Amino acid sequence: MVTMFSLATRLRSLDDETLRAALAARAVTAPAIRDFFDLAEALLDPVSVQQALTHLDRGTLAVLAAAGELRSGSVGAEQAPTLAQIAEHLHALGFAGAQADTVAAAAATIDSLLLGDTSEPKADTSRLSPYDAVSEVLRGWPAQGLPGLTDLAAHPAPLPTTTPTDADTGFTDRLAAERAFSAVSSVAELVNELAREPARELSRGGLGLPDTKRLAAVMSIELEAVPALVHLAARAELIARSDGYWMETEAGEAWLLEATTQRWATIAASWFAAVPLDVRAILPSSPGLAWGAGLHAFVAWLYPAGGEWMADRVTQFARDAEILGVTAHHATSSVGAALLGGDLAGARGIMTAALPEEVGAVYLQHDLSIVAPGPLAASIDARLRSLADVESRELASSYRITSASVNRALAAGENAESLLDFLRGISLTGIPQPVDYLITESAARYGRVRVGSLATAAAQAVPAPGPVSAQSYVRSDDIGLLGSILVDQTLAPLALERRGDRLLSSFSADAVFWALSDARYPVAAEDSTGEIVHLRRHPLARVAAVVSTDPARTLVEALRAGDGGEVMAADAWLARQLDTAIRGKQTVTVSISMPGGVVVDYLLEPASVGGGRFRARDRRADIERTLPLSSIISITPAP
């Protein structure tokens, strides 16, 4: 009870931010916590203490256990051991990390987690006093198969099973570069595909099977690899969810125009930023070191009470490390070592030297195909995709020009002259006649079918009557072409209805336009004056800031609001002591201040507490007394 009182007093004295950080680290929840005494009781609960200990590394646990042993042993229970005494004791037990700075750092961690209290901040006199409840949990560890102080201090860290050679490192680096290039290419295909057609996020989370299959086919990867790449792209904010759909972001659109190395650096930087500091500290950061069984053995040694918890976190980031080329076959690559060392510029330089050089020219074929002899520069690739369909994506990609792809480019604002000029500038084989004919003919036919919005067609003579819900129209001077559109079964979902020389639909003009474009009609969108306008198929998603409540901050605010100061805190402490006696049916000695300054001791068996008073049975006089809490000087257990 004395420990709980001292901890409650300490909690009340902490500033809000320090208290919030401690409660967040200890994962304290608000239910049933009404005041600082409830909070102190929750923090000292054995389950809560054990949970906190599972997140401590071996060195911190050794310092905590040594401080508890010294406090209850040779140093004496009335005085906590100094950090120097703790370091000396650990050194005697064979602990290699018993330096003054590491012990001081461990003591600071223990203090911040409210597992103990430090005093006198000077390095030579500072003391560490673990709370009794914490020391008691640690003393029970050997019975649970967990290490005691001697094992914590004397058991050395496992050594690496192998030493990497230059040949091993060279192989790792080559494989890592291949994986990095593949990852960047796959993410680029993902962003491009989501710009073309967003993917729906299921209510239970994740993508549906049809969208997953579509994305896997586009990225040329297995189905099970899709979620990892979606996660990488989302973490780098290249894609985002908007209205239940995964879509390209503005950052993703700009990223597609960057060089391959910079694309990789963007994704790798977001991965590294997400790796927690405690995980970074244990990841193998030298080239060639393995992340396999040896790392898991080290994690189990470093976190003897929570190895599985840390191993799960390491595994989570190891998966993405393997995809990005930070590791290859679970061994750190040279670029990964630079990244883990915080040298992103150095990592980018290593990756630039390892990746194949980008090319800026292609071969145009008479069969309307385009072949790139190597990885294309991003700006050229992006422009080619606007006028041709991707057929294969490897180091040497291939594309194919079709009437639909040319129409897509025209809808985005291109014309025959701009498209042919672009192709002349990048072609190593000139412009084959079939390519010239297709682009010229498509441009000439473009706009034979027009789509507009009825809402903005006030200047147009829209036939009436029409469907009440009609939103858009389709028109063409070619009546035969309009008739073909009306009976085209692929356009049946648009529910087009003929009204005079136009077709009306209840769908928006954008939806009708893209449906006709996908069906390979020479369609153009127009405004209310009949001028051609260029549409974007899908809007860019915006990365929304995640607004979440901080339960620790909410709890701190509630505690401050209910704190009535020292007087109320003292009354609450007395009431808690009496409640404890009531629950345990204990007899206590209560010292009461009487008028005139006389102090009287009563031997009482408390019965109830409320309204600032308590009722109890006087064991000596055998009568019932009702006394004010404000008159109590002290409460002690009866002998």
C-alpha positions in Angstrom: 0.0 0.0 0.0 2.9 2.4 0.8 4.4 1.7 -2.7 1.0 2.4 -4.3 0.7 5.7 -2.4 4.2 6.8 -3.4 3.6 5.9 -7.1 0.2 7.7 -7.1 2.0 10.8 -5.6 4.6 10.6 -8.3 2.0 10.2 -11.0 0.2 13.4 -9.9 3.5 15.3 -10.0 4.4 14.3 -13.6 3.7 16.8 -16.4 1.0 15.7 -18.8 3.2 14.8 -21.7 5.6 12.6 -19.7 2.6 10.9 -18.1 0.9 10.4 -21.4 4.0 8.9 -23.0 4.4 6.5 -20.0 0.8 5.3 -20.2 1.0 4.8 -23.9 4.2 2.8 -23.5 2.6 0.7 -20.8 -0.7 0.4 -22.8 -2.8 1.3 -19.9 -6.6 1.4 -20.6 -9.1 3.7 -19.0 -11.9 1.4 -17.7 -12.2 1.5 -13.9 -9.4 4.1 -13.5 -11.0 7.0 -11.7 -8.0 8.6 -9.9 -4.3 8.3 -9.6 -4.6 5.6 -6.9 -6.5 3.4 -9.4 -3.8 4.2 -12.0 -1.0 3.3 -9.6 -2.8 0.0 -8.8 -3.2 -0.8 -12.5 0.5 -0.1 -13.1 1.6 -2.3 -10.3 -0.7 -5.2 -11.3 1.4 -8.3 -11.9 -0.2 -8.8 -15.4 0.6 -5.2 -16.4 4.1 -5.5 -15.0 4.8 -8.8 -16.9 3.5 -7.2 -20.1 5.9 -4.3 -19.7 8.8 -6.7 -19.0 8.3 -8.6 -22.2 9.2 -5.5 -24.2 12.5 -4.9 -22.4 15.8 -6.0 -23.7 18.2 -8.3 -21.8 20.4 -5.4 -20.6 17.5 -3.4 -19.1 16.1 -6.5 -17.5 19.5 -7.3 -15.9 19.7 -3.8 -14.5 16.2 -4.0 -13.1 16.8 -7.4 -11.5 20.1 -6.4 -10.1 18.6 -3.2 -8.5 15.8 -5.3 -6.9 18.3 -7.8 -5.5 20.6 -5.2 -4.1 17.7 -3.2 -2.6 16.5 -6.3 -0.7 20.0 -7.6 0.1 23.3 -6.2 1.0 22.6 -2.6 0.4 19.6 -2.6 2.7 15.9 -2.2 2.2 15.9 1.4 3.3 18.1 2.7 0.6 18.1 2.0 -3.1 21.4 1.0 -4.8 23.4 3.5 -6.8 23.9 3.0 -10.5 27.6 2.4 -9.8 26.7 -0.4 -7.3 24.4 -1.9 -9.9 27.1 -1.8 -12.6 29.6 -3.4 -10.2 27.2 -6.1 -9.2 26.5 -7.0 -12.8 30.2 -6.9 -13.7 30.8 -9.4 -10.9 28.1 -11.7 -12.4 29.9 -11.6 -15.8 27.6 -9.2 -17.6 29.5 -7.7 -20.6 27.2 -4.6 -20.8 27.8 -3.3 -17.3 29.3 0.0 -18.3 28.1 3.2 -16.6 26.4 4.7 -19.6 24.5 1.5 -20.5 23.3 1.1 -16.9 22.3 4.8 -16.8 20.3 4.4 -20.1 18.6 1.3 -18.8 17.7 3.1 -15.5 16.2 5.9 -17.6 14.1 3.4 -19.5 12.9 1.8 -16.3 12.0 5.2 -14.8 10.1 6.3 -17.9 8.1 3.1 -17.9 7.1 3.6 -14.3 8.7 0.3 -13.3 11.0 2.0 -10.8 12.1 5.4 -9.6 15.5 7.1 -10.1 16.8 9.8 -7.9 19.7 12.3 -7.8 20.5 12.6 -11.5 24.2 12.9 -11.1 25.9 9.8 -12.6 27.9 9.0 -9.4 25.1 9.3 -6.9 21.9 8.4 -8.9 19.9 5.6 -7.4 17.4 3.2 -8.9 14.6 1.8 -6.8 12.4 -0.8 -8.5 8.9 -1.0 -7.2 8.3 -4.0 -5.0 5.6 -5.4 -7.3 8.1 -5.3 -10.2 10.8 -7.1 -8.2 8.3 -9.7 -7.1 7.4 -10.5 -10.7 11.1 -10.8 -11.7 11.8 -13.1 -8.7 9.1 -15.5 -10.0 10.6 -15.8 -13.5 12.7 -18.9 -12.9 9.6 -20.8 -11.8 8.1 -19.9 -15.2 11.1 -21.0 -17.2 12.3 -17.4 -17.7 15.9 -16.3 -16.8 16.7 -15.0 -13.3 19.4 -12.4 -12.6 22.3 -14.7 -13.0 21.1 -16.0 -16.4 20.3 -12.5 -17.6 23.8 -11.4 -16.7 26.0 -14.4 -17.6 24.4 -15.9 -20.7 26.3 -14.5 -23.7 24.8 -13.5 -27.0 24.8 -16.2 -29.8 27.5 -15.7 -32.4 26.9 -15.6 -36.2 27.1 -19.1 -37.6 29.0 -18.0 -40.8 31.3 -15.2 -41.9 30.4 -13.7 -45.3 33.0 -13.7 -48.0 33.5 -11.2 -50.9 32.0 -13.8 -53.3 28.9 -14.2 -51.1 28.5 -10.4 -50.8 28.9 -10.0 -54.6 26.2 -12.6 -55.3 23.9 -11.0 -52.7 24.4 -7.5 -54.2 23.6 -8.8 -57.8 20.4 -10.6 -56.6 19.4 -7.5 -54.5 19.7 -5.3 -57.6 17.5 -7.6 -59.6 14.9 -7.7 -56.9 15.0 -3.9 -56.5 14.5 -3.4 -60.2 11.6 -5.9 -60.2 10.0 -4.3 -57.2 10.1 -0.8 -58.7 8.8 -2.1 -62.1 5.9 -3.9 -60.4 4.9 -0.9 -58.2 5.0 1.2 -61.4 2.7 -1.2 -63.1 0.4 -1.1 -60.0 0.3 2.7 -59.9 -0.4 2.8 -63.7 -3.1 0.2 -63.5 -4.9 1.9 -60.5 -4.8 5.2 -62.5 -6.6 3.4 -65.3 -9.0 1.4 -63.1 -9.1 1.7 -59.3 -9.4 -1.4 -57.1 -12.1 -1.8 -54.5 -11.1 -2.3 -50.9 -13.4 -4.9 -49.2 -15.3 -3.9 -46.1 -13.3 -6.5 -44.1 -10.1 -5.2 -45.5 -7.9 -6.3 -48.5 -8.7 -6.5 -52.2 -11.3 -8.7 -53.8 -10.1 -11.7 -55.8 -11.0 -10.2 -59.2 -9.0 -7.1 -58.6 -6.1 -9.1 -57.1 -6.0 -11.3 -60.2 -6.1 -8.2 -62.5 -3.2 -6.5 -60.6 -1.2 -9.7 -60.4 -1.5 -10.1 -64.2 -0.5 -6.5 -64.8 2.5 -6.8 -62.5 3.5 -10.3 -63.7 3.6 -11.6 -60.1 1.9 -14.3 -58.1 -1.4 -13.6 -56.5 0.0 -13.9 -52.9 2.6 -11.2 -53.7 0.0 -8.5 -54.5 -0.8 -7.4 -50.9 2.9 -6.8 -50.1 3.4 -4.5 -53.1 0.1 -2.6 -52.4 1.4 -2.1 -48.9 4.7 -0.8 -50.1 3.1 1.6 -52.6 0.6 2.8 -50.0 3.3 3.4 -47.3 5.2 5.6 -49.9 1.9 7.4 -50.5 2.0 6.5 -54.2 -1.6 5.1 -53.9 -4.3 5.8 -51.4 -7.9 4.8 -50.6 -10.6 7.1 -51.7 -14.3 6.3 -51.2 -13.5 2.7 -50.8 -11.1 2.4 -53.8 -7.4 2.2 -54.1 -6.3 4.9 -56.6 -3.2 6.7 -57.8 -2.1 9.8 -55.8 -0.5 13.1 -57.0 2.7 11.8 -55.5 2.3 8.6 -57.5 1.8 10.4 -60.7 5.0 12.4 -60.2 6.9 9.3 -59.0 6.2 7.6 -62.4 8.2 10.3 -64.1 11.3 9.8 -62.0 14.3 7.6 -62.8 14.3 4.0 -61.6 16.9 4.7 -58.9 14.9 7.6 -57.5 11.8 5.5 -57.6 13.5 2.8 -55.5 14.9 5.4 -53.1 11.4 6.8 -52.5 10.0 3.4 -51.6 13.1 2.4 -49.6 13.0 5.6 -47.6 9.4 5.1 -46.6 10.3 1.5 -45.6 13.2 2.6 -43.4 11.2 5.4 -41.8 8.5 2.9 -40.8 11.1 0.6 -39.1 10.9 1.2 -35.3 14.1 2.3 -33.6 14.3 -0.9 -31.5 14.0 -3.0 -34.6 16.6 -1.0 -36.4 19.0 -1.6 -33.6 19.0 -5.3 -34.0 18.8 -5.7 -37.8 22.1 -7.0 -39.3 23.5 -3.8 -40.9 26.8 -5.2 -42.3 26.9 -6.6 -45.9 26.5 -10.4 -46.0 25.1 -10.9 -42.5 22.0 -13.2 -42.4 18.5 -12.4 -41.2 17.6 -16.0 -40.9 17.9 -18.4 -38.0 20.8 -16.6 -36.5 18.8 -13.3 -36.2 15.9 -15.1 -34.6 18.3 -16.7 -32.1 19.7 -13.3 -31.3 16.2 -11.8 -30.9 15.2 -14.6 -28.5 18.4 -13.9 -26.5 17.9 -10.2 -26.5 14.2 -10.3 -25.5 14.1 -13.3 -23.2 10.5 -12.7 -22.1 9.2 -11.4 -25.5 11.2 -12.9 -28.2 8.1 -13.9 -30.2 6.8 -10.4 -30.1 10.0 -8.9 -31.4 10.5 -11.8 -33.9 7.0 -11.0 -35.4 8.0 -7.3 -35.9 11.3 -8.3 -37.5 9.5 -10.7 -39.8 7.1 -8.0 -40.9 9.9 -5.7 -42.1 12.1 -8.6 -43.3 9.5 -9.4 -46.0 9.6 -6.0 -47.5 13.4 -5.8 -47.1 13.7 -8.9 -49.3 11.3 -7.4 -51.9 13.3 -4.1 -52.0 16.7 -5.6 -52.3 17.7 -4.5 -48.8 18.4 -8.2 -48.3 18.7 -11.1 -50.8 18.3 -14.6 -49.6 17.9 -13.1 -46.1 21.4 -11.6 -46.2 22.1 -7.8 -46.0 23.1 -6.3 -49.3 25.6 -3.5 -49.7 22.8 -1.1 -50.6 20.8 -2.4 -47.6 23.7 -1.8 -45.3 23.9 1.8 -46.4 20.2 2.3 -46.0 20.2 0.7 -42.5 23.0 2.9 -41.6 20.9 5.9 -42.4 22.8 6.8 -45.6 20.0 7.1 -48.2 22.2 9.1 -50.6 24.9 6.4 -50.4 22.3 3.6 -50.9 21.0 5.5 -53.9 24.5 5.7 -55.4 25.1 2.0 -54.9 21.8 1.2 -56.5 22.5 3.5 -59.5 25.7 1.6 -60.2 24.0 -1.8 -59.8 20.9 -1.2 -62.0 21.0 -1.3 -65.8 21.3 2.0 -67.6 18.1 3.5 -68.9 17.6 4.0 -72.7 15.9 6.7 -74.6 15.2 5.1 -77.9 13.0 2.3 -79.2 12.3 0.2 -82.4 9.0 0.8 -84.2 7.9 -2.2 -86.1 5.6 -2.5 -89.2 3.3 -4.7 -87.1 2.5 -1.7 -84.9 4.7 -3.0 -82.1 7.3 -1.0 -80.2 10.3 -2.7 -78.6 12.6 -1.0 -76.1 16.2 -2.5 -76.1 16.5 -1.8 -72.3 14.7 -0.2 -69.4 13.2 3.0 -70.8 13.6 6.4 -69.2 10.5 7.1 -67.1 9.3 10.1 -69.1 9.4 8.2 -72.4 7.7 5.2 -70.8 4.9 7.3 -69.5 4.4 9.0 -72.9 4.4 5.7 -74.7 1.8 4.3 -72.3 -0.5 7.1 -73.3 -0.6 6.1 -76.9 0.2 2.3 -76.8 -0.7 -0.7 -74.7 2.0 -2.5 -72.7 2.5 -6.1 -74.0 5.4 -7.2 -71.9 7.4 -5.7 -69.1 11.0 -6.9 -68.6 14.4 -5.2 -69.0 13.3 -4.9 -72.6 9.6 -3.9 -72.7 7.3 -4.0 -75.6 4.2 -2.0 -76.5 1.6 -2.1 -79.3 -0.2 0.8 -80.9 -4.0 0.3 -81.6 -6.8 2.5 -82.7 -8.1 2.4 -79.2 -4.8 3.4 -77.7 -4.4 6.3 -80.2 -7.9 7.4 -79.4 -7.0 7.4 -75.7 -4.1 9.7 -76.4 -6.2 12.0 -78.5 -8.8 12.1 -75.7 -5.9 13.2 -73.4 -5.1 16.2 -75.6 -2.7 14.8 -78.2 -3.1 15.2 -81.9 -1.6 13.4 -84.9 1.3 15.8 -85.3 2.3 15.7 -81.6 2.2 11.9 -81.6 4.2 11.5 -84.8 6.8 14.1 -83.6 7.3 12.2 -80.4 7.7 8.8 -82.1 10.2 10.3 -84.6 12.3 11.6 -81.7 12.6 8.2 -80.0 12.5 5.7 -82.9 15.6 4.1 -84.2 13.7 2.8 -87.2 11.8 5.9 -88.3 8.0 5.8 -88.6 6.7 2.7 -90.4 3.9 3.4 -92.9 1.3 1.4 -91.0 2.0 3.4 -87.8 1.7 6.7 -89.7 -1.5 5.6 -91.3 -3.1 4.4 -88.1 -2.3 7.6 -86.2 -3.4 9.8 -89.1 -6.6 7.9 -89.7 -7.5 7.7 -86.0 -7.0 11.5 -85.7 -9.2 12.1 -88.7 -12.0 9.9 -87.3 -11.6 11.2 -83.7 -14.6 13.1 -82.6 -17.1 11.5 -85.0 -19.0 10.5 -81.9 -19.6 13.2 -79.3 -20.6 12.9 -75.6 -21.8 15.7 -73.5 -23.6 16.5 -70.3 -27.3 17.4 -70.3 -26.7 19.5 -67.2 -24.4 21.9 -69.1 -26.2 21.7 -72.5 -28.4 24.7 -72.0 -27.1 26.1 -75.3 -27.8 22.9 -77.1 -31.2 21.9 -78.6 -31.7 18.8 -76.5 -34.7 16.8 -77.8 -37.6 16.3 -75.5 -39.3 14.4 -74.0 -36.5 12.2 -72.6 -35.9 10.1 -69.6 -36.4 12.1 -66.4 -33.1 10.8 -65.0 -31.1 11.3 -68.2 -27.7 12.9 -67.5 -25.8 12.7 -70.8 -26.2 12.4 -74.5 -24.4 10.8 -77.4 -24.5 12.4 -80.9 -23.0 11.9 -84.3 -23.5 13.1 -87.8 -23.1 9.4 -88.9 -26.6 8.0 -88.2 -25.4 4.5 -89.1 -22.6 4.7 -86.4 -25.1 6.0 -83.9 -27.3 3.0 -84.7 -24.4 0.6 -84.2 -23.8 2.1 -80.7 -27.4 1.7 -79.8 -27.4 -2.0 -80.6 -23.9 -2.7 -79.3 -24.4 -5.3 -76.5 -21.1 -4.3 -74.7 -22.8 -0.9 -74.1 -26.1 -2.4 -72.9 -25.4 -1.3 -69.2 -25.6 2.3 -70.3 -29.3 1.8 -71.1 -29.1 4.2 -74.1 -32.4 5.4 -75.5 -32.8 7.2 -78.9 -34.4 10.6 -78.8 -34.4 12.2 -82.2 -30.9 12.3 -83.5 -29.3 11.6 -80.1 -28.9 8.8 -77.6 -29.6 9.6 -74.0 -28.3 7.9 -70.9 -29.0 8.1 -67.1 -25.2 7.8 -66.6 -22.8 10.7 -66.3 -21.0 12.0 -69.4 -17.7 10.7 -68.1 -19.0 7.2 -67.6 -20.5 7.1 -71.1 -17.4 8.6 -72.7 -15.1 6.0 -71.2 -17.5 3.1 -72.0 -17.5 4.2 -75.7 -13.7 4.7 -75.6 -13.2 1.2 -74.3 -15.5 -0.1 -77.0 -13.1 1.5 -79.5 -15.5 4.1 -80.9 -13.9 7.4 -82.1 -15.5 9.4 -79.3 -14.7 12.8 -77.9 -16.2 14.7 -75.0 -17.6 18.2 -75.6 -18.8 21.1 -73.5 -22.0 23.1 -73.8 -20.6 25.0 -76.8 -19.6 21.9 -78.7 -15.8 22.4 -78.1 -13.8 19.2 -77.4 -12.7 18.8 -73.8 -10.1 16.4 -72.5 -11.1 14.1 -69.6 -9.1 12.3 -66.9 -10.5 8.9 -66.4 -10.2 8.9 -62.6 -9.4 11.7 -60.2 -6.2 11.5 -58.1 -6.7 10.2 -54.6 -5.6 12.4 -51.7 -3.7 10.9 -48.8 -5.9 11.7 -45.8 -4.3 12.4 -42.5 -5.3 9.7 -40.0 -7.3 11.2 -37.2 -7.3 8.9 -34.2 -7.9 9.5 -30.5 -5.0 8.9 -28.1 -6.5 6.9 -25.2 -3.5 7.7 -23.0 -4.0 11.5 -23.5 -7.8 11.0 -22.9 -7.0 9.2 -19.7 -4.6 11.9 -18.5 -7.2 14.6 -19.2 -9.8 12.7 -17.3 -7.5 12.2 -14.3 -6.6 15.9 -14.2 -10.2 16.9 -14.5 -11.1 14.7 -11.5 -8.1 15.7 -9.4 -9.2 17.9 -6.5 -5.8 18.7 -5.2 -3.8 17.5 -2.2 -6.7 17.5 0.3 -9.0 15.4 -1.9 -6.0 13.1 -2.8 -5.3 12.6 0.9 -9.0 11.8 1.6 -9.1 9.4 -1.4 -6.0 7.6 -0.1 -7.6 7.2 3.4 -10.8 6.0 1.8 -8.9 3.5 -0.3 -7.1 2.1 2.8 -10.4 1.8 4.6 -12.0 0.1 1.5 -9.1 -2.4 1.5 -9.7 -3.1 5.2 -13.4 -3.6 4.6 -12.8 -6.0 1.7 -10.3 -8.0 3.8 -12.4 -7.7 7.0 -9.3 -6.4 8.7 -9.0 -4.6 12.0 -6.9 -1.4 11.8 -5.6 1.2 14.2 -6.9 4.6 13.3 -5.4 7.7 14.8 -8.0 10.5 15.1 -7.2 14.2 15.9 -9.7 15.3 18.6 -10.6 18.9 19.5 -7.8 20.5 21.5 -5.1 18.7 19.5 -5.4 15.4 21.4 -4.8 12.3 19.3 -6.8 9.2 20.1 -6.1 5.7 18.7 -9.1 3.5 18.0 -9.0 -0.2 17.2 -11.7 -0.3 14.5 -13.2 -2.7 12.0 -14.3 -0.5 9.1 -17.8 -1.1 7.7 -18.4 1.6 5.1 -17.0 4.8 3.6 -18.9 7.6 2.0 -19.7 11.3 2.1 -16.5 12.2 3.7 -17.2 10.0 6.7 -16.6 6.3 7.6 -18.5 3.9 9.9 -16.7 1.3 11.9 -17.0 -1.1 14.8 -14.9 -0.1 17.8 -13.4 -3.5 18.9 -12.4 -2.2 22.4 -15.7 -0.4 23.4 -17.8 -2.8 21.3 -19.8 0.1 19.8 -20.3 1.5 16.3 -18.6 4.8 15.6 -19.0 7.3 12.7 -16.0 9.5 12.2 -15.0 12.2 9.6 -12.2 11.3 7.2 -10.7 14.8 7.7 -9.9 13.9 11.3 -7.8 10.8 10.5 -4.1 11.3 11.0 -3.0 7.7 10.0 -4.3 4.2 9.4 -2.1 1.2 10.3 -2.9 -2.6 10.3 -3.7 -3.8 13.8 -1.0 -6.1 15.3 
